[in-house]
């Protein structure tokens, strides 16, 4: 074989080899880039989900804090009212108004729990709201009985309040337990 033909054949073989090598390199780079993109997408997706759950937990914590603050405000007015009623003094209209306003504030904050959940905390917030309503009704009834505006006996109304207050305390404890569990402390 002539050296020129051998050189041309060797050159063609080298060119084909370089082409095949280039194609393999390009394919490998494409696969590598695709895997890198998939890994980055997965990482961003997981980070986004984690940040979203953190955001939800922060809002849940805030609304639970607000419920407890409203509960404390309602409780303070309730305790002052009970002191008056135990001394057989009906509640003045401004105290009844404050009691009502603090009850409404508790209703509003417990209703916000419905937005953030979870379901167990929502259920306990609704129970706390209902128990606070029963306490408010019992105190108002007791005061009305002391005024003579209601045919009920004041001592029976005091017993009704004690029962409502017991349920209110149980509802608070159940709410706190559900909130602590939901917030994973």
Helices and strands as residue ranges (DSSP letters): H 3-86, H 93-116, H 119-147, H 154-183
